[in-house]
Amino acid sequence: MKGMRQTGVKILVLVIVVGSLSSGALSRTAVHRFRRAKTTAVRKNIHIPKDYTLKRGKALSLRSTSLTIRLFARNFAGGELVYLEIVTGSNNAKVTSCRVGKRKTALSRKSWGYRGFFPLHPELKPGNRYVTVKGKDAGVPFTVKGVFYAKRGVFPFNRRPLDLGKYSDIDYQQKPENLAFIKICAKKKRAAFRITSESRLGHRVSHPRDMHFITSPYWAKRVYMRYKFRKGRKIRLRNRVKVHRGLDLRGEKGTPVFSLARGRVVLAEKLFYEGNMVIIDHGNRLFSYFMHLDSLDVLPGDMVGGGDIIGKVGSSGVSTAAHLHVSLMMRGIQVDPLSILYLPIRD
């Protein structure tokens, strides 16, 4: 399966602050420009539909004496997942911490250096974002501090009210048996999303479907009908506006759903709102999840790779027609699930 698409990005500026180091390392404070870097060629080890065109993502790079920092993203804007590499090569540099803003970014040690991921919140204010890397070079501490510009994410607002059938009937959701089940489902989801593990991601990633047709975009605002019945009459209540925290893709009932990337299944069962749901832990609090499935092909504890079949498209839970809802979330921040397809992840 072939093909995919991309968006644009601004050149960024990076400021490097390096403490006094031993011979072979920077010996004074210096300012460097974080330059646009060449991206890798369109990747072949990827599972995508024929009707989706994959082009090159965006890359930025900065070199200091101690290390090289690289950032990769489809676009440096709200709602995107960013892949970070800190390349130390064969020198003695050792990284002890990495922060984006005030939040620590978990790193995985590799033979060539370190890698990590961080989300750009979909509602971030455009402006500078700081990356701070600390470590030791030949036993002497150093700090590398950079700044990059993140653009505002642009998302649609669908003002046409959606009637969800019985799920728009507030009396249906208030039934004692439904309230009890909703509470159980919420507890299971919280437990799954609290899991912390080492990064499991490999270099193979996948589009979640065998066709690409978006029926509801990521982070779109949507209007939902609400009503109740009294003496056989439907009484309309004020509509509710909610943000769509994932991506809806069209699909016929029974067609395959693929895992976005390597990970461990931590939940696979039928829930109240989500219908048949699968949650996959990719490590370092990065989770993908899939909703409204017709059937499940995995069990909790299963290890899956990018492109493995995890279920079939359906219309279970709060759904008006067969489709796939897919989401990608890191440390509680939702990002566009297709943004992972543009990251040249390496082991």
Secondary structure as GFF3:
##gff-version 3
##sequence-region A 1 347
A	DSSP	beta_strand	35	36	.	.	.	ID=ss1
A	DSSP	beta_strand	46	47	.	.	.	ID=ss2
A	DSSP	beta_strand	58	63	.	.	.	ID=ss3
A	DSSP	beta_strand	68	73	.	.	.	ID=ss4
A	DSSP	beta_strand	81	87	.	.	.	ID=ss5
A	DSSP	beta_strand	94	100	.	.	.	ID=ss6
A	DSSP	beta_strand	103	104	.	.	.	ID=ss7
A	DSSP	beta_strand	108	110	.	.	.	ID=ss8
A	DSSP	beta_strand	113	119	.	.	.	ID=ss9
A	DSSP	beta_strand	127	137	.	.	.	ID=ss10
A	DSSP	beta_strand	140	150	.	.	.	ID=ss11
A	DSSP	beta_strand	157	162	.	.	.	ID=ss12
A	DSSP	three_ten_helix	165	168	.	.	.	ID=ss13
A	DSSP	alpha_helix	170	173	.	.	.	ID=ss14
A	DSSP	alpha_helix	176	193	.	.	.	ID=ss15
A	DSSP	beta_strand	205	206	.	.	.	ID=ss16
A	DSSP	beta_strand	214	216	.	.	.	ID=ss17
A	DSSP	beta_strand	221	224	.	.	.	ID=ss18
A	DSSP	beta_strand	227	230	.	.	.	ID=ss19
A	DSSP	beta_strand	233	236	.	.	.	ID=ss20
A	DSSP	beta_strand	240	243	.	.	.	ID=ss21
A	DSSP	beta_strand	247	250	.	.	.	ID=ss22
A	DSSP	beta_strand	256	258	.	.	.	ID=ss23
A	DSSP	beta_strand	263	271	.	.	.	ID=ss24
A	DSSP	beta_strand	275	281	.	.	.	ID=ss25
A	DSSP	beta_strand	286	293	.	.	.	ID=ss26
A	DSSP	beta_strand	295	296	.	.	.	ID=ss27
A	DSSP	beta_strand	303	304	.	.	.	ID=ss28
A	DSSP	beta_strand	309	312	.	.	.	ID=ss29
A	DSSP	beta_strand	323	330	.	.	.	ID=ss30
A	DSSP	beta_strand	333	335	.	.	.	ID=ss31
A	DSSP	three_ten_helix	337	342	.	.	.	ID=ss32
###
